[in-house]
Amino acid sequence: MPKRSEEMLVDLWTSLLLVWITCVPHVFPAPFTNQSKSLQTGSEGLRGPGEGQRILSRAKRGWVWNQMFVLEEFSGPDPILVGRLHTDLDVGSKNIKYVLAGEGAGTIFAINERTGDIHAMKRLDREEKAEYTLTAQVINRDTNEPLEPPSEFTIKVQDINDNAPEFTNGPYHATVPEMSQVGTSVTKVTATDADDPVYGNSAKLVYSILEGQPYFSIDPDTAVIKVALHEMDREMREEYLVVIQAKDMGGHMGGLSGTTTVTVTLTDVNDNPPKFSKSLYEFTVPEDLAIGKPGGRVKANDRDLGENARSTYSIIDGNERDFFEITTDPQTQEGILRLKKPLDFETRKSYTLKVEATNVRFDPQFSTAGPFKDTATVKIAVEDSDEPPVFSQSTYLLQVHENATVNTVIGQVVARDPDATGSLVRYFIDRHTDLERQFNINVEDGRVTLAKPLDRETDMWHNITVTATEVKNHSQISRAIVAIQVLDVNDNAPEFATEYEAFLCENGKPGQVIQTISAVDKDDPQNGHTFVYSLVPEMLNNPNFTIKNNRDNSISILAKHDSFRRQKQEMYFLPIIVTDNGNPPMSSTNTLTIRVCGCSKEGIVQSCNVEAYVLPIGLSMGALIAILACIILLLVIVVLFVTLRRHKNEPLIIKDDEDVRENIIRYDDEGGGEEDTEAFDIATLQNPDGINGFLPRKDIKPDLQFMPRQGQNSGPNGVDVDEFINVRLHEADNDPTAPPYDSIQIYGYEGRGSVAGSLSSLETASSESDQNFDYLREWGPRFRRLGELYSVGESDKET
């Protein structure tokens, strides 16, 4: 018989045995008995007390039971019999009643009141509830009184293999380094089975690989996945999908199973050396390539990843003069060739370098695979370029004496064309560095000459820039700095270091040092200054002063006697000659002023003026100054007072000749004299709509002087009042000097509804135009007389 058929037969007999044991529990009482009680009663035990029954001292239960079993997931047409309860009291009497209480009583489990049979009314699931605790009791059917105490028992739900294994954490992801040894642990998976792990083999799991062989294996009990193939290379294949199965019933026939997937990724190790894509690289580099600029790139490929693929580059041959360097680009992992020194096509036209690429990280376990480095040859061809001229020096130092004549050759600069063509070079001075045009240069040979005289004391150094340009290509220009030092010539005479003024005390002693004098010289001799001091020849025998050499380029002035007095002579002048040590020597005469002063006993100067000597006793110089200041202040006050008074008496003068208007003068008293100068305020004659506006009076002082008329002699009895008024009116109209002066008055409004029109006298006899006053008679009686007066005046003038 095949093995699979034998396993099915064993499982079938096992299931039948379990059913038989469950359905007939009273057949095997011993294994399920924890306690056994019997209740024995005679025939009289069922009689009532009135019949003289005997009271028993001990009751004994006659049926034995402890627990019952029921298969889960039973789905028959009738309720399944779980078990039967029986008591010794049940001797066929009909007044016995079995009562069931507890978990599921009446709903899940039901009991036959007469026979004690217990049936399961519903389909049970052990994974939901594995056991139920119930209480059984026997009572009198008629009186409902208990015939014995209640007894507790359990009904266990017996497991069947109805749950398949599950991988609750799947799918899984795992990593393992490439090239790992066989048996290296990758990861562990776990499956769970909801069936009873202690009953039968329903929850006993066995693991196996459905997919993923021969690369990986799994332990059937621990579910640990391991590497099963030697030298798995990530560069060949990086990811694997493994299918794992878990089967219950110990993996036997009829068991349930579950599956999951495990994605295994091989991680990189440094098992590959760098490799150049080609063995020979060729580059062309212009000779004028700037220092530090890239001249070419090489690349060594590495099949590894990340840090394992990083390489460093070096030049191992052909770079003896250190013209090149190679660095690694961190982004592209390329080797970049750069210049360290300028190239010269005329000197060398090509270079051959040997470049090596080496892994930064090294794994010793792969050392047997060979050196993790590679080499390549790099040939560099130098390309000729049109280069600018090259000066023999980047900086030139020239010297010239400050007394050199114009057109003197100071020095020479030299530049050449480094190209093979050898173009001629022309020289120029950058005038931005020689704004005063003090130097010239020969355009052909580069000789620098003097264009203007130099003065070392003004500028000791001159820095100019000289340019050299190719004749064939004017765009090729180079520059050099020429520093010109002006050498010193003794062309400045020494002089006093400062303007000295000495003070001599009247009570000084002979030989007293009056002043210490030093000198300065703008020149700068190589060995320093040495000055010689002397008195002018005509004062060599000076009776008052003498000089003393201090041997430090300074002298001291000494007094010869003590009879100096301010009353006799207040000030002395001492000429001194100062000579330097130049070639030829230069000298100058400087005069020292010496004042005679009054000093205290300690020698402190108090007063140097002779006037102070003749001041009254008790009146100091400060008091005299204060008195003079007061006098000056009084004079200023008097002058201001007189000036203000004059301005007060002057008439108002307006310089605007165009703003002349008539003022009305009010005379409170005829013959008032100087007080008769108050002008009448005519603001009320302005426009009432603009009465708030202010129009100031503007008077103009006339430039013409009025010539007074010749007086008219009238007889004492022949006074003509009308003529007198007309004459006075005519004089007033034509006299521009009589204040207040005529001025222009702006009348914003001359009265609403007036037929008089303007009353201004600008159109009267003061102007040379003729006027007719006959219209005044038409205004009414009040103006008729005025019209007659003016008409008479006009007629008189005409005659």
SVG drawing of the C-alpha trace seen along z (x, -y; Angstrom):
<svg xmlns="http://www.w3.org/2000/svg" viewBox="-48 -197 133 199">
<polyline fill="none" stroke="black" stroke-width="0.4" points="0.0,0.0 1.4,-3.4 2.6,-5.6 0.0,-8.4 -2.9,-5.9 -1.6,-4.6 -1.5,-8.1 -5.1,-8.7 -6.3,-5.5 -4.6,-6.3 -6.3,-9.8 -9.7,-8.2 -9.4,-5.7 -8.2,-8.4 -11.3,-10.6 -13.7,-7.6 -12.2,-6.8 -12.5,-10.4 -16.2,-10.5 -16.9,-7.2 -15.2,-8.4 -17.2,-11.6 -20.6,-10.0 -20.2,-7.3 -18.5,-9.0 -20.0,-6.6 -18.2,-3.7 -14.8,-5.1 -15.6,-6.7 -12.2,-6.3 -10.1,-8.7 -12.6,-11.6 -13.3,-11.1 -12.0,-13.6 -14.5,-12.6 -17.2,-10.1 -20.3,-10.4 -23.2,-8.0 -26.6,-8.7 -28.2,-5.6 -31.8,-5.5 -34.2,-2.7 -37.7,-2.4 -38.8,-4.3 -36.5,-7.0 -39.1,-8.3 -41.9,-8.4 -43.0,-11.4 -42.1,-12.2 -45.6,-11.5 -45.2,-7.9 -42.5,-7.4 -39.5,-7.6 -36.0,-7.3 -33.7,-10.4 -30.4,-9.4 -27.2,-10.7 -25.2,-10.7 -26.1,-11.2 -24.0,-9.5 -24.1,-10.5 -24.4,-7.5 -23.3,-9.0 -19.7,-9.9 -18.7,-12.6 -16.2,-15.5 -15.9,-16.8 -17.3,-16.2 -16.0,-16.7 -17.6,-17.9 -16.1,-18.2 -15.9,-21.7 -17.4,-22.6 -19.9,-19.7 -22.6,-20.3 -25.0,-17.3 -28.7,-17.5 -29.5,-16.8 -28.1,-18.2 -25.0,-16.4 -25.1,-14.4 -22.4,-15.7 -23.0,-13.4 -25.6,-12.1 -26.1,-12.9 -27.5,-10.2 -28.0,-9.9 -28.7,-6.9 -31.9,-8.6 -33.2,-8.0 -34.7,-4.5 -37.4,-5.0 -39.3,-7.5 -41.0,-10.1 -40.6,-12.9 -36.9,-13.3 -35.9,-16.4 -32.4,-17.3 -31.6,-21.0 -28.6,-22.6 -27.2,-26.1 -24.0,-28.0 -22.3,-29.2 -24.4,-28.5 -27.1,-26.6 -30.4,-26.7 -28.9,-28.4 -25.9,-26.4 -26.4,-23.3 -29.8,-21.7 -30.5,-18.9 -33.3,-16.3 -35.1,-16.8 -36.0,-13.1 -33.0,-11.3 -30.2,-13.8 -28.9,-13.8 -27.0,-17.0 -27.0,-18.1 -25.1,-20.8 -27.6,-22.9 -25.2,-25.1 -22.0,-24.7 -19.0,-25.4 -15.7,-26.9 -12.8,-26.1 -10.9,-29.2 -13.7,-31.4 -14.2,-29.5 -12.4,-26.4 -14.5,-25.3 -17.7,-26.0 -18.4,-25.7 -21.8,-24.4 -23.7,-23.4 -26.0,-20.3 -28.6,-19.6 -31.4,-17.1 -34.6,-18.5 -38.1,-17.2 -40.3,-17.7 -43.3,-18.2 -41.9,-20.5 -38.9,-21.9 -36.8,-21.2 -33.2,-20.1 -32.6,-16.4 -28.9,-16.9 -26.4,-19.8 -25.5,-21.3 -22.3,-19.9 -20.1,-21.8 -18.6,-20.3 -16.9,-21.5 -17.6,-20.8 -14.4,-21.2 -14.6,-21.9 -12.3,-19.4 -10.0,-20.8 -10.0,-19.8 -7.5,-21.0 -9.7,-23.8 -7.1,-26.7 -4.3,-27.1 -0.9,-28.7 -0.5,-32.4 2.5,-34.7 1.3,-37.8 4.5,-39.9 4.9,-39.1 6.0,-39.9 9.6,-40.1 12.6,-42.0 16.2,-41.0 19.7,-41.8 22.9,-39.8 26.4,-40.7 27.4,-39.4 30.0,-36.7 28.8,-35.4 29.7,-31.8 27.2,-29.0 25.2,-28.8 25.2,-32.5 22.0,-33.5 19.8,-35.8 16.6,-36.3 14.0,-34.3 10.2,-34.1 7.4,-33.1 4.0,-31.6 1.2,-31.1 -1.7,-28.5 -4.9,-29.2 -5.5,-25.4 -4.7,-23.8 -1.0,-23.4 -1.3,-20.7 -3.8,-18.5 -2.6,-16.5 -0.6,-17.9 -3.0,-20.5 -0.6,-23.4 2.7,-21.7 4.3,-23.6 7.0,-22.6 8.7,-25.2 9.9,-24.7 11.0,-26.7 8.8,-26.6 10.8,-29.2 14.4,-30.5 16.4,-27.3 19.3,-26.7 20.3,-30.1 18.7,-29.8 17.6,-27.2 15.4,-27.2 15.5,-25.2 12.1,-23.3 11.7,-23.8 13.3,-27.3 12.4,-28.9 15.8,-30.5 16.7,-31.3 20.4,-30.7 22.6,-31.2 22.8,-27.9 25.0,-28.9 28.7,-29.9 30.0,-33.3 26.7,-35.0 27.8,-38.1 25.8,-41.3 27.1,-42.5 25.5,-39.5 22.2,-39.5 21.2,-41.8 17.7,-40.7 16.1,-37.4 12.4,-36.5 12.0,-33.5 8.6,-31.8 8.3,-30.1 5.6,-27.6 4.4,-26.7 2.3,-23.4 0.6,-22.1 0.0,-18.5 3.7,-18.2 3.8,-18.4 1.8,-15.2 -0.8,-14.6 -4.1,-16.4 -2.4,-19.3 -3.2,-23.0 -0.5,-25.4 0.3,-29.1 2.9,-31.0 4.8,-34.2 7.5,-35.9 11.0,-37.1 12.8,-39.6 16.5,-39.1 18.9,-41.9 22.6,-41.4 24.6,-44.3 27.8,-45.5 31.3,-44.6 34.6,-45.8 35.3,-42.8 36.0,-44.6 39.1,-46.7 38.9,-50.0 39.5,-49.6 40.3,-52.3 38.0,-52.3 41.1,-52.5 44.8,-52.1 45.8,-55.2 44.5,-58.8 45.6,-61.7 45.0,-65.4 46.1,-68.6 46.8,-71.5 47.5,-75.1 50.7,-76.5 48.9,-79.5 46.6,-77.4 46.3,-79.1 47.7,-77.5 45.1,-75.3 42.9,-74.9 42.0,-71.3 43.8,-69.9 42.0,-66.6 39.9,-63.9 40.4,-60.2 38.0,-57.7 38.5,-54.3 35.3,-52.4 34.4,-50.3 31.5,-47.9 31.1,-48.3 28.9,-50.9 29.3,-53.9 32.5,-54.0 33.6,-50.7 33.7,-52.4 35.7,-55.5 39.1,-55.7 42.0,-58.1 44.4,-59.0 48.1,-59.7 50.8,-60.3 53.5,-57.6 55.7,-58.4 56.5,-61.1 56.1,-64.2 59.6,-64.7 59.5,-68.5 56.1,-68.6 54.2,-70.3 51.0,-68.4 48.8,-67.2 45.7,-64.9 42.7,-65.2 39.5,-63.2 36.2,-64.7 33.9,-63.7 30.8,-63.7 31.9,-61.8 34.9,-59.9 37.0,-61.2 40.7,-62.0 41.2,-65.7 44.6,-66.7 45.6,-70.2 48.6,-72.5 51.0,-73.3 53.5,-75.3 53.1,-77.2 53.8,-75.3 56.2,-76.5 55.8,-75.1 59.2,-76.4 60.8,-74.5 58.9,-71.2 56.1,-70.1 54.7,-66.9 54.6,-64.9 53.9,-61.2 52.4,-60.4 51.5,-57.2 48.4,-57.5 47.2,-55.0 43.8,-54.6 43.5,-52.9 40.5,-52.1 40.1,-54.2 38.7,-51.3 40.3,-47.8 38.7,-44.6 41.4,-42.1 39.2,-39.1 39.4,-39.8 43.2,-40.4 43.7,-37.2 41.6,-38.5 44.6,-40.7 45.6,-44.3 42.7,-46.8 44.4,-49.3 44.8,-49.9 47.1,-52.1 46.8,-54.0 49.1,-56.1 48.3,-59.8 50.0,-61.6 49.8,-65.4 50.6,-67.5 51.4,-71.2 49.8,-73.5 51.6,-76.6 49.8,-79.9 50.6,-83.5 52.0,-84.7 52.6,-88.3 56.1,-89.6 58.0,-88.5 60.1,-91.0 63.5,-89.9 62.3,-91.0 58.8,-91.4 60.0,-94.5 62.9,-96.8 64.7,-99.1 66.3,-102.2 68.2,-105.1 68.7,-108.7 70.2,-111.7 67.8,-114.6 70.1,-117.0 70.2,-114.9 69.5,-116.8 66.6,-116.3 67.1,-113.4 69.4,-111.6 69.2,-107.8 68.0,-106.3 67.9,-102.6 66.6,-100.1 63.9,-97.4 64.0,-94.4 61.2,-92.2 61.1,-89.5 58.5,-87.6 58.6,-84.0 56.9,-82.7 58.9,-81.0 58.0,-83.8 60.0,-86.2 58.0,-89.4 59.6,-92.8 58.6,-94.5 57.6,-98.2 57.7,-99.9 55.4,-102.4 54.8,-104.1 51.4,-103.8 50.6,-107.5 48.1,-106.7 51.1,-105.9 53.0,-109.0 50.5,-111.7 53.1,-114.5 55.0,-112.9 58.3,-113.0 59.8,-110.1 60.1,-109.0 60.9,-105.6 62.5,-104.7 59.8,-102.7 62.5,-100.5 65.1,-99.7 63.2,-100.4 65.6,-103.0 64.0,-105.1 65.0,-108.8 64.2,-111.8 61.7,-114.3 61.5,-116.8 63.8,-117.6 63.3,-115.7 63.3,-116.7 64.0,-114.0 62.6,-116.1 59.2,-116.2 59.1,-112.5 61.7,-110.0 60.2,-107.1 58.4,-107.0 56.5,-103.8 55.6,-103.6 54.3,-100.8 56.0,-100.0 54.1,-98.0 55.6,-95.8 53.5,-95.2 54.2,-92.9 54.5,-94.6 52.6,-91.8 49.8,-91.6 49.0,-94.7 46.6,-92.7 49.6,-90.8 50.6,-93.2 52.6,-92.6 53.4,-94.9 56.3,-95.5 56.7,-97.8 59.6,-100.1 60.5,-101.6 62.7,-104.7 64.6,-105.9 65.6,-109.5 69.1,-109.8 69.9,-112.6 72.0,-115.6 73.0,-118.2 70.8,-121.0 69.1,-122.2 70.7,-124.3 70.0,-123.5 67.8,-125.7 66.4,-126.0 64.2,-123.1 61.5,-125.7 61.1,-129.4 62.9,-130.0 62.1,-132.9 64.3,-133.1 63.6,-134.8 66.3,-136.3 65.7,-137.2 67.0,-140.6 68.3,-139.0 70.1,-136.2 73.6,-135.2 76.6,-135.2 76.9,-131.9 73.1,-131.2 71.7,-129.0 69.1,-131.1 68.0,-128.7 69.1,-125.3 68.9,-125.3 68.9,-122.4 68.7,-122.4 67.1,-120.3 68.0,-119.6 65.7,-118.3 68.6,-116.4 69.3,-112.8 73.1,-112.1 74.2,-108.5 76.2,-109.0 73.7,-111.3 73.8,-115.0 76.6,-117.0 75.8,-120.7 78.3,-123.4 77.0,-126.6 78.7,-130.0 77.9,-133.6 78.0,-135.9 81.5,-137.5 80.4,-140.9 79.2,-139.6 82.0,-137.2 82.9,-139.5 79.4,-139.9 79.5,-141.5 76.2,-140.0 75.9,-136.4 78.0,-133.4 77.3,-129.9 78.3,-126.5 78.5,-123.2 76.6,-120.4 78.2,-117.8 74.7,-116.4 74.0,-118.6 72.7,-121.3 74.1,-124.4 73.2,-126.4 73.0,-130.2 74.7,-131.7 74.5,-135.1 77.8,-136.9 76.8,-139.3 73.9,-140.0 73.3,-143.7 70.3,-143.2 67.5,-145.7 64.2,-146.2 64.5,-150.0 67.8,-149.9 66.9,-147.3 63.9,-145.1 64.8,-142.8 68.1,-141.4 68.6,-139.7 71.3,-137.1 72.1,-135.9 73.5,-132.3 75.0,-130.5 74.2,-126.7 76.3,-124.7 75.9,-121.0 78.5,-118.4 77.4,-117.9 79.5,-118.1 79.5,-121.0 78.4,-122.2 75.2,-124.3 74.6,-126.9 71.9,-129.4 71.6,-132.3 68.9,-132.1 68.1,-134.9 67.3,-134.2 65.0,-136.7 65.9,-137.2 63.5,-139.1 64.5,-140.6 61.9,-139.8 61.2,-140.3 61.4,-137.1 60.8,-135.9 63.5,-134.8 63.0,-131.2 63.6,-132.4 60.0,-132.2 59.2,-134.7 56.5,-137.2 56.5,-140.1 58.4,-140.9 56.9,-144.4 58.7,-147.6 55.3,-149.4 54.5,-147.2 57.5,-148.7 56.1,-152.2 52.5,-151.4 51.4,-152.9 52.0,-150.7 49.1,-148.4 47.7,-148.5 48.4,-145.3 48.2,-144.5 44.9,-142.7 43.3,-145.7 44.5,-147.9 43.0,-145.6 39.7,-145.6 39.6,-149.4 40.3,-149.6 37.5,-147.0 35.0,-149.1 35.9,-152.2 35.5,-150.4 32.1,-149.1 30.9,-152.6 32.0,-153.9 30.1,-151.1 26.9,-151.9 27.1,-155.6 27.6,-154.8 24.6,-152.5 22.4,-155.1 23.3,-157.8 22.7,-155.4 19.3,-154.3 18.2,-158.0 19.2,-158.9 17.2,-156.0 14.2,-157.1 14.2,-160.6 14.6,-159.5 11.5,-159.3 10.2,-155.9 11.7,-155.1 10.4,-152.5 12.6,-151.5 10.0,-150.0 9.4,-152.8 6.3,-151.1 4.4,-151.1 3.5,-154.7 0.2,-155.6 -1.4,-158.6 -1.6,-158.9 -4.2,-161.0 -2.6,-163.1 -4.7,-164.0 -3.9,-167.4 -5.3,-167.6 -3.8,-171.0 -2.5,-173.3 1.0,-174.3 1.8,-171.2 5.3,-171.1 7.2,-167.8 4.3,-166.0 2.2,-166.6 3.4,-163.3 0.7,-160.8 -0.8,-159.2 -4.5,-158.5 -5.4,-154.8 -7.3,-154.1 -7.8,-150.4 -11.5,-151.1 -11.7,-152.1 -10.8,-148.6 -13.2,-146.0 -15.4,-145.0 -15.2,-141.4 -11.5,-141.4 -11.4,-143.7 -9.4,-141.2 -6.5,-141.5 -3.6,-143.8 -2.1,-146.0 0.9,-147.9 1.8,-151.4 4.6,-151.7 6.2,-155.1 8.8,-156.1 11.3,-158.7 11.7,-160.7 15.0,-161.0 14.3,-164.5 14.8,-167.6 11.9,-170.0 12.7,-173.5 10.6,-175.9 8.4,-178.4 9.0,-182.1 6.8,-183.8 3.9,-185.8 3.4,-189.2 -0.2,-190.1 -1.4,-193.3 -2.8,-193.4 -6.2,-194.1 -6.0,-191.9 -5.9,-188.4 -7.6,-185.9 -8.5,-182.9 -9.4,-180.7 -6.2,-181.4 -4.3,-180.8 -5.8,-177.4 -5.3,-176.4 -1.6,-177.4 -1.1,-175.5 -2.9,-172.5 -0.7,-172.7 2.4,-172.8 1.3,-169.8 0.6,-167.8 4.1,-168.5 6.2,-168.4 7.6,-164.9 9.8,-165.7 7.1,-166.7 6.3,-163.8 4.3,-161.7 5.4,-160.7 3.0,-159.8 2.4,-156.1 0.1,-153.7 -2.9,-152.6 -4.7,-149.5 -8.4,-149.8 -10.0,-146.4 -13.4,-148.0 -14.4,-151.7 -18.0,-151.5 -21.1,-149.7 -23.5,-151.9 -21.3,-155.0 -21.4,-157.1 -18.3,-159.0 -15.9,-156.5 -12.3,-156.8 -11.2,-159.7 -7.5,-159.2 -5.5,-162.3 -3.2,-160.4 -5.0,-161.9 -4.9,-165.5 -2.5,-168.3 0.4,-166.2 0.2,-164.3 0.5,-166.1 -2.8,-164.9 -5.8,-167.4 -8.8,-166.7 -12.4,-168.1 -14.1,-168.5 -17.5,-169.7 -18.9,-166.2 -18.8,-167.1 -21.7,-169.5 -23.8,-166.5 -23.3,-164.8 -25.4,-167.2 -25.2,-170.4 -22.5,-168.9 -20.0,-168.5 -21.0,-171.5 -18.8,-173.9 -15.8,-171.5 -16.3,-171.4 -16.2,-175.2 -13.0,-175.4 -11.2,-172.9 -12.6,-174.4 -11.2,-177.8 -7.9,-176.3 -7.6,-174.8 -8.6,-178.0 -6.0,-180.0 -3.3,-177.5 -4.3,-177.8 -4.1,-181.6"/>
</svg>
